[in-house]
Amino acid sequence: QAFGGWEFTSLELEELGAMAVVTANLPRPEHISVVDSKELIGAEEYARTRADVNEKGMPKSLRAFVISRDPKMTVVPHFMSDVECEHLINLVDGYWMPSLVGQATNSTDAEYSKGDLENTLSKTRTSWSCMMRYAQTSVVEHLEHRLSALTGLPTTQLERMNMVRYAPGELFNEHHDGKFRPTTVFVYLNDLPEGDEQGDTFFPYLGLSFRPRRGTAVMWYNAENDTGQEDSRMLHAGRAPTRGVKYGVNCFFNVNHMRQMLQVAPDVALEEAAVVKVFELGKDDDRAQGSEEGKEKKMVAYCLSKDPKLVAVPRFVSAAEVEHLLELLKSEASGVGFCLADGTCVAPPPEVAPSSGGSTSSTSNPYAEATLSLKALQLAETRVVDAVERRLCSVSGLRLECLGRLRLVRPGTKLGFCNRGCGPKSAYICLGEHGEEVFFPRLGIRLQLQCGDMIMWQNVDWETLGTAVEDVRTMRVHIRPDDAADGAFVGLDAFFHDNPLREQQLLRKFVRDDEGAVRDV
């Protein structure tokens, strides 16, 4: 079947919605069928199609296997490529928060159909989650349209993609996604170690167990065609892995229009954009203040654009603070990967390193120019980090509880591949000794930064329609100075979250990837 330019060959084979109304006394089959996308097409063909990607890192072809006709369930091996899976995990590094479940806040069917649920912690769901932004990068936007092509539903009905993470022992007990979500697509983003027979998605009323395979998508329908009520057979569970960390992404299509994007004007060419030397802003005032003995210099935020709001703060962090932050990055030294100017080398975090069996390499990765997370700092990890965090909140006007972990990054140098962040507002601090330039083509602004300068922008427009509309006018690209090697091209990303994630992160212990590695159980 052809959908939106994607060719799907169909072969027939014999959280929020936790308060959905389902029939609890359906028979449960004794025999459990394990669905493994690798076995569906054979190991040799599986390996070939896994490596069969185009120059943009996208799968060249897709095959859809209908593994159940009633209810209809479809499996698409390699729906996402290895590099696309790695890209998604890297985008949310440091922003995981305990997964929540929905509790009904009303009893009317009309209100329930709107998904009017209050999210709370529950012992029945112990995984971690992170809600992404629409079109957080160009890669995310392409995936949103691919999901629309697979389901046959418009992108406007797609909820924000919800990343999930299961460390050994973490689970999501039996639940239903809800009738207000007619279609669910779940995509596995990594392989589990050999010998881990758990970590599957289990449908107890169907007797089907789906084995995690990187990039594989599973699609199903949550409502009955004739009544529109919940199809109780679609009750399912995310069972706990035992020997590794499982990553996935929930892609829910809602009955309502969810995805609203602000219309943007054509991009302005680099040579036609206005140039703002951020490091020159307020220098005369600084000199005047510096001449007054004992008077502390004031931090001044300069508004460079009112709609969307874009501000810049020159000399936001001092030279001593920059040195301290880079020292924290050196603690990740491993002898391979990204190297700082002084020769210290830093490996990419485990989440973005190619998994076993993958085909990604530093020379073939089409996303090599995307933002790369080098280290996610702990909240208030040091006195300097704490001071920088509080300073960012002062400029943003948002609460400290909504500020995620600061991330030391190599900024993206390709338009559309810079991480806009998961929340409504983001900031970036230049830490490179040679400075850099940040270009906003949809605003027609080129910002020249020196080490210590900060810029801050919004990702959501609340005023145009009176509701949250994705504002992609602040999409940007970083331009590396000609004399800057990799190690001199470092910055700090700061993302403000929709929710008080700091409070929620303290409610449960986070198990790191290395802590959740293969172990005897």
C-alpha positions in Angstrom: 0.0 0.0 0.0 1.3 3.5 -0.9 0.9 6.2 1.7 2.3 9.8 1.1 5.2 8.6 -0.9 6.0 5.7 1.4 5.5 2.2 0.0 4.1 -0.2 2.6 3.8 -3.9 1.6 1.1 -5.5 3.7 1.5 -9.2 4.5 -1.2 -11.0 6.5 0.0 -13.5 9.1 -2.1 -16.1 11.1 -0.6 6.6 29.9 -3.1 9.0 29.8 -5.8 6.6 29.1 -5.4 4.6 32.3 -9.1 5.3 33.3 -10.5 3.8 30.1 -13.6 1.6 30.5 -12.7 -2.0 29.6 -14.3 -5.4 30.1 -12.2 -7.3 32.7 -13.7 -10.7 32.3 -12.6 -11.5 28.7 -11.0 -14.9 28.3 -7.2 -15.0 28.2 -5.6 -17.5 25.8 -3.2 -20.0 27.3 -0.9 -19.9 24.4 1.3 -16.8 23.9 2.6 -16.0 20.5 5.8 -14.0 20.4 6.0 -11.5 17.5 9.6 -10.7 16.5 10.1 -8.4 13.5 13.5 -10.0 12.9 11.9 -13.4 12.5 9.1 -12.0 10.3 11.5 -11.3 7.5 14.4 -13.5 8.4 17.8 -12.6 9.9 19.6 -12.0 6.6 16.8 -9.7 5.2 16.5 -8.0 8.5 20.2 -7.0 8.5 20.0 -5.9 4.9 16.9 -3.7 5.3 18.3 -2.3 8.6 21.3 -0.9 6.7 19.2 0.2 3.7 18.9 3.9 4.3 19.2 7.0 2.1 21.6 9.9 2.4 19.3 11.6 4.8 19.3 8.6 7.2 15.7 7.6 6.3 14.6 4.0 5.5 14.5 3.5 1.7 11.4 1.3 1.9 9.0 0.0 4.5 7.0 -3.2 4.8 3.9 -3.5 6.9 3.0 -7.0 8.3 -0.6 -7.5 9.5 -0.2 -10.0 12.3 -3.8 -9.9 13.4 -6.9 -9.2 11.3 -9.4 -8.8 14.1 -8.5 -6.7 16.0 -6.1 -5.4 13.3 -2.5 -5.1 14.4 0.4 -4.1 12.2 4.2 -4.4 12.6 6.6 -2.4 10.5 10.3 -3.5 10.9 12.8 -0.6 10.6 10.0 2.1 10.6 12.8 4.3 12.0 16.4 3.9 11.1 19.2 3.4 13.6 20.3 7.1 13.3 16.8 8.3 13.7 16.4 6.3 16.9 19.7 7.6 18.3 18.6 11.1 17.4 15.4 10.9 19.4 17.1 9.5 22.5 19.8 12.2 22.3 17.2 15.0 22.1 15.8 14.2 25.6 19.0 13.3 27.4 18.7 14.6 30.9 15.0 15.4 30.7 13.5 12.2 31.8 10.8 12.4 34.5 8.7 9.6 36.2 5.9 8.4 34.0 2.4 9.4 35.1 -1.0 7.8 34.6 -4.4 9.5 34.1 -7.0 9.8 36.9 -10.4 11.0 35.8 -11.3 14.5 37.0 -14.9 14.2 35.9 -17.6 11.6 35.2 -19.2 12.8 31.9 -18.5 10.9 28.7 -18.1 14.1 26.7 -15.4 15.4 29.0 -13.6 12.1 29.2 -13.5 12.0 25.4 -11.5 15.2 25.5 -8.9 13.4 27.6 -9.6 15.6 30.6 -7.4 13.6 33.0 -5.2 14.5 35.9 -1.8 12.9 35.7 -0.4 11.3 38.9 2.4 8.9 40.0 1.3 5.3 40.3 2.9 2.0 41.4 1.4 0.5 38.3 3.7 2.6 36.1 7.3 2.9 37.1 9.0 3.9 33.8 10.3 7.3 32.9 9.0 9.6 30.1 9.7 12.8 28.2 7.2 14.7 26.0 8.9 16.1 22.9 7.9 19.3 21.1 6.3 19.1 17.7 9.0 19.5 15.0 11.6 19.7 17.7 14.1 19.1 14.8 13.6 18.5 11.1 14.1 14.8 11.8 11.1 14.8 14.3 9.0 16.7 11.8 9.7 14.1 9.1 8.8 11.3 11.5 5.5 13.0 12.3 4.6 13.0 8.7 5.7 9.4 8.3 3.5 8.4 11.2 0.6 10.2 9.5 1.3 8.3 6.2 1.3 4.9 8.1 -2.0 5.6 10.0 -3.8 7.4 7.2 -4.7 10.1 9.8 -3.7 13.8 9.5 -0.8 15.1 11.4 -3.1 17.6 13.2 -4.5 14.6 15.2 -1.0 13.5 16.3 -0.2 14.2 20.0 3.3 15.3 20.9 5.6 12.2 20.7 6.1 10.8 24.2 9.5 9.2 24.8 9.6 6.3 27.4 12.4 4.6 29.2 12.4 1.3 31.1 15.3 0.3 33.3 15.5 -3.2 34.6 12.4 -3.8 36.8 10.5 -0.8 35.6 7.1 -1.4 34.0 3.7 -0.2 33.0 1.1 -2.6 34.1 -2.0 -3.5 32.1 -3.7 -0.4 30.8 -5.7 1.0 27.8 -4.8 4.0 25.8 -8.4 5.3 25.7 -11.1 5.7 23.0 -10.2 9.3 22.5 -6.9 7.9 21.0 -8.3 5.9 18.1 -4.8 4.8 16.9 -1.6 4.1 18.7 1.8 3.6 17.1 4.6 2.4 19.5 8.2 2.4 18.2 11.1 0.6 19.9 14.3 2.7 19.8 16.9 0.1 20.9 17.5 -3.6 21.1 17.7 -5.4 24.4 20.7 -7.6 25.3 20.5 -11.2 24.2 19.0 -13.3 26.9 16.5 -10.7 28.0 13.2 -12.4 27.3 11.2 -9.7 29.0 10.8 -6.0 28.2 8.0 -6.9 25.7 4.7 -5.3 25.0 2.1 -7.8 26.1 -1.6 -8.0 25.0 -3.1 -10.5 27.5 -6.5 -10.8 25.8 -4.9 -11.5 22.4 -2.1 -13.7 23.6 0.5 -11.6 21.7 3.9 -10.5 23.0 5.9 -8.1 20.9 9.7 -8.3 21.2 11.6 -5.0 21.2 13.6 -4.5 18.0 15.2 -1.2 17.3 13.2 0.9 14.9 10.2 -1.5 14.8 6.7 0.1 14.9 3.6 -1.7 16.2 0.3 -0.1 15.3 -3.2 -0.9 16.7 -6.6 0.6 17.1 -8.1 1.4 20.5 -11.8 1.9 19.7 -14.4 -0.4 18.2 -15.5 0.7 14.7 -19.2 0.2 15.3 -19.6 1.7 18.8 -16.7 4.0 19.2 -16.2 2.6 22.7 -12.9 1.2 24.0 -11.9 -2.1 22.5 -11.2 -4.1 25.6 -9.1 -6.6 23.7 -6.4 -3.8 23.3 -5.5 -3.9 27.0 -1.7 -4.2 27.1 1.3 -3.9 29.4 4.9 -2.7 29.0 6.7 -5.5 30.9 10.0 -4.9 32.7 13.3 -5.7 31.1 15.8 -7.6 33.2 19.2 -7.1 31.6 19.2 -3.7 30.0 17.4 -0.3 29.5 14.6 -0.2 26.9 13.8 3.0 25.0 10.6 3.6 23.0 8.3 6.3 21.8 4.5 6.5 22.1 2.8 8.1 19.1 -0.9 8.7 19.8 -3.5 9.9 17.3 -6.3 11.8 19.1 -9.9 12.3 18.1 -9.3 16.1 18.4 -6.9 18.4 16.5 -3.8 18.6 18.6 -0.9 19.7 16.5 -1.0 23.4 15.7 1.9 25.0 13.9 2.5 28.7 13.5 2.8 29.7 9.8 6.2 31.0 9.0 7.6 33.3 6.3 10.3 32.1 3.8 13.8 31.9 5.2 16.1 34.9 4.8 19.4 34.2 3.2 22.5 34.3 5.4 24.0 37.2 3.6 20.8 39.3 3.8 20.2 38.8 7.5 20.8 41.5 10.1 24.0 41.1 12.1 23.9 41.7 15.9 27.2 41.6 17.8 25.9 40.4 21.1 29.3 40.8 22.8 29.2 44.5 22.0 25.9 45.1 23.6 26.2 47.3 26.8 30.0 47.5 26.7 30.0 51.2 27.2 27.7 50.8 30.2 30.0 48.1 31.6 33.0 50.4 31.3 31.1 53.2 33.1 30.1 50.8 35.9 33.6 49.4 36.1 35.0 52.9 36.7 33.0 53.1 39.9 35.0 51.3 42.5 33.2 48.6 44.4 30.0 48.8 42.3 28.8 45.4 41.0 28.1 45.2 37.3 24.5 44.6 36.4 23.3 41.8 34.1 21.2 43.3 31.3 18.9 41.3 28.9 18.5 42.9 25.5 15.3 42.2 23.5 16.3 41.5 19.9 12.9 40.4 18.7 9.4 40.9 20.3 7.5 38.4 18.2 8.8 35.8 18.8 10.6 37.0 21.9 14.3 36.6 21.5 16.7 38.0 24.1 20.4 38.2 24.5 22.6 38.7 27.6 26.2 39.5 26.9 28.8 38.2 29.4 26.1 36.0 31.1 28.8 33.8 32.6 32.3 34.8 33.7 35.5 33.4 32.4 36.0 31.6 35.6 32.5 30.0 35.3 33.2 28.9 31.8 36.5 27.3 32.9 34.6 25.5 35.7 31.9 24.2 33.3 34.5 22.8 30.9 36.3 21.1 33.8 33.0 19.2 34.5 33.1 18.1 30.9 36.6 16.8 31.2 35.4 14.4 33.9 33.8 12.4 31.0 37.2 11.8 29.4 37.5 8.3 27.9 40.1 8.6 25.2 37.7 8.5 22.2 35.1 10.7 20.6 34.8 14.5 21.0 38.0 16.2 22.0 38.4 19.6 23.8 40.9 22.2 22.9 43.4 21.1 25.5 43.4 17.5 24.2 41.0 16.0 26.7 38.6 13.6 24.9 35.0 12.9 25.7 32.9 10.0 24.5 29.3 10.6 23.4 26.8 9.4 26.1 25.8 5.7 25.8 22.3 6.7 24.4 23.8 8.1 21.2 26.5 5.5 20.6 25.5 3.0 18.0 23.9 -0.2 19.4 25.3 -3.6 18.7 24.4 -4.7 15.2 23.9 -1.1 14.0 25.5 0.3 10.9 26.1 3.9 12.1 29.6 5.3 12.1 31.1 8.8 12.6 31.8 9.0 8.9 28.4 7.7 7.6 26.1 9.3 10.1 23.9 11.8 8.2 23.1 13.5 11.5 26.7 14.1 12.4 26.0 17.9 12.2 23.1 17.7 14.7 23.3 18.9 18.3 25.4 16.4 20.3 24.8 16.1 24.0 28.2 15.6 25.6 27.2 15.6 29.3 24.0 16.4 31.2 24.9 18.1 34.4 23.2 17.1 37.7 20.8 19.6 39.1 22.8 22.2 41.1 25.8 19.8 40.7 28.2 22.5 42.0 27.8 26.0 43.3 28.6 27.5 39.9 26.0 25.3 38.2 23.4 26.3 40.8 24.2 30.0 40.2 23.9 29.6 36.4 20.6 27.8 36.8 19.2 30.5 39.0 20.5 33.2 36.7 18.7 31.6 33.8 15.4 31.5 35.7 15.8 35.2 36.5 16.0 36.1 32.8 13.3 33.7 31.7 10.7 34.6 34.4 10.1 30.9 34.9 10.3 28.8 38.0 13.5 26.9 38.9 11.4 23.7 39.2 10.7 23.8 35.5 14.4 24.1 34.4 15.8 20.8 33.3 19.4 19.6 33.7 21.9 21.9 31.8 23.6 20.1 29.0 27.1 20.6 27.6 26.8 20.2 23.9 28.5 20.4 20.6 25.9 22.7 18.8 24.3 21.7 15.6 25.7 23.1 12.4 23.0 22.1 10.0 19.7 23.9 9.8 16.8 21.9 11.3 19.2 19.7 13.3 19.6 22.0 16.3 17.6 20.8 19.4 14.9 23.4 20.1 14.2 21.7 23.5 11.3 19.8 25.0 9.6 22.8 26.7 8.2 26.2 26.0 11.4 28.2 26.4 15.1 27.5 25.7 18.5 29.1 26.1 22.0 28.6 24.8 25.4 29.8 26.3 28.5 30.0 24.2 31.5 28.4 25.9 33.9 28.2 22.9 37.1 30.3 23.2 36.7 31.5 19.6 33.1 32.4 19.9 30.5 31.5 17.3 27.6 32.7 15.2 23.9 31.7 15.6 21.7 32.2 12.6 17.9 32.4 12.8 16.9 32.3 9.1 13.1 32.7 9.7 13.8 35.9 11.7 16.6 37.1 9.5 19.0 37.6 12.4 22.6 36.6 12.8 23.9 36.7 16.3 27.7 36.9 16.9 28.5 35.5 20.3 31.7 35.5 22.3 32.5 33.1 25.1 30.0 33.6 28.0 27.2 35.2 26.0 23.7 33.8 26.3 20.6 33.9 24.1 17.1 32.8 25.0 14.0 32.2 22.9 10.4 30.8 23.0 9.2 27.7 21.4 5.5 28.2 21.9 3.2 31.1 20.8 0.3 31.6 23.3 -1.2 34.8 21.8 -2.1 34.2 18.2 -4.9 31.6 18.8 -5.2 31.9 22.6 -3.8 28.4 23.0 -0.4 26.7 22.6 0.9 26.9 19.0 4.3 25.5 18.0 6.5 28.4 17.1 9.2 27.2 14.8 10.3 30.7 13.8 13.2 30.3 16.3 14.7 27.4 14.4 18.4 28.1 14.3 21.8 26.9 13.1 25.2 27.4 14.6 28.1 28.6 12.5 31.5 27.4 13.6 34.4 29.9 13.4 37.0 29.1 10.8 39.7 28.8 13.4 37.8 26.7 15.8 38.4 23.0 16.1 35.9 20.6 17.6 37.2 21.1 21.1 36.7 24.9 20.9 33.1 24.6 19.7 31.2 23.9 22.9 28.1 25.4 24.4 25.5 24.9 27.1 21.8 24.1 26.3 19.2 25.0 28.9 15.5 23.9 28.4 12.5 24.9 30.5 9.9 22.1 30.8 6.1 22.3 30.8 6.0 20.7 34.2 7.9 21.1 37.5 10.2 18.2 36.4 12.7 18.8 39.2 10.2 18.0 41.9 9.0 14.9 40.0 12.6 13.7 39.3 13.2 13.5 43.0 10.2 11.2 43.6 11.9 8.2 42.1 15.5 6.9 41.6 16.8 7.2 38.1 18.8 4.2 36.9 21.5 5.2 34.5 22.3 3.2 31.4 25.5 1.8 32.9 23.7 0.9 36.1 21.1 -0.9 34.0 23.6 -2.9 31.9 23.5 -6.6 31.6 23.5 -8.4 34.9 22.5 -11.7 36.5 19.0 -11.7 37.8 
